[in-house]
Amino acid sequence: MASVNLDEGLSSEIDQSCGNITNPNNEAFLKSFENSKKIWEEYWNHSAVKLEDEFLERTWYQNLYFINCAVKAGVTCPGLFANWSYNKIGTAWHGDYHMNYNTQQPFWATFSSNHIDKNLPYVELVEHLLPVSQKWAKEYYNLRGAYFPHSAYPV
């Protein structure tokens, strides 16, 4: 028998203890399964494509699947090439944000695929970096506006 508890959100807000994990049972599994099924059905009903190139169509659906697994409002935005960061930075690409296409690339399809809500982690990242970026523009460059650093971190 095994039990897994997956918490989500900003790593600074997640309790690092194991917490109170209940023993798995069929009733809890079926309830969770039905909830997950409902969430995925709603997600897939937002958009679809039918392409002559089966590989390209499969790639489109796989990437929509990945973005739904990786992002939603209120969680840490994926870093460089969408590597996921958790607790200490330690992904293959250090989990940092390169404020160019590297950070933006996972979100290119959010509007065209009718999954606008999936763009919120990027917006929240920009809002999180805005105060320091405005301060940098004012104090270092003596300019109004904001100067976003090329590289930033989720912590």
Secondary structure, DSSP 8 states (H G I E B T S, - for coil): --------S-GGGS--S--------HHHHHHHHHHHHHHHHHHHTT-----S-HHHHHHHHHHHHHHHHH--TTS----GGG----SS--STTTT-EETTHHHHGGGTHHHHTT-GGGGHHHHHHHHHHHHHHHHHHHHHH--SS----SEE---
